[in-house]
Amino acid sequence: MREAILRKDGGAARAPLWHKQGSAMAVPKRKTSPSRRGMRRSADALKAPTYVEDKDSGELRRPHHIDLKTGMYRGRQVLKVKSAEA
């Protein structure tokens, strides 16, 4: 026969309500395979920034960014360039 576990105050200890239904936290049903784990982690790798040569000035710049030497973006002047004399 099992004996009841007594608390310090004399009452019997009870299991939580969720005890019979299973775990209270979310638990994975299956172990994540090394392939799936690697595919998930592949996005964490650092990537080298890409540069393209500007058609007009020949300077290197990031794609979809303003050319800082000329202040041009997609054929329009969007930035006032400071003169070299300053």
Number of C-alpha atoms within 10 A of each C-alpha: 3 4 6 10 11 11 10 8 6 8 10 12 11 11 8 8 9 9 10 8 7 8 9 10 6 6 7 7 6 6 7 10 8 9 9 10 11 11 10 10 10 10 9 8 7 7 7 6 7 9 11 12 13 14 8 10 11 9 14 15 16 13 13 9 11 17 22 14 14 16 16 19 14 10 8 9 13 13 14 11 12 10 6 5 4 4
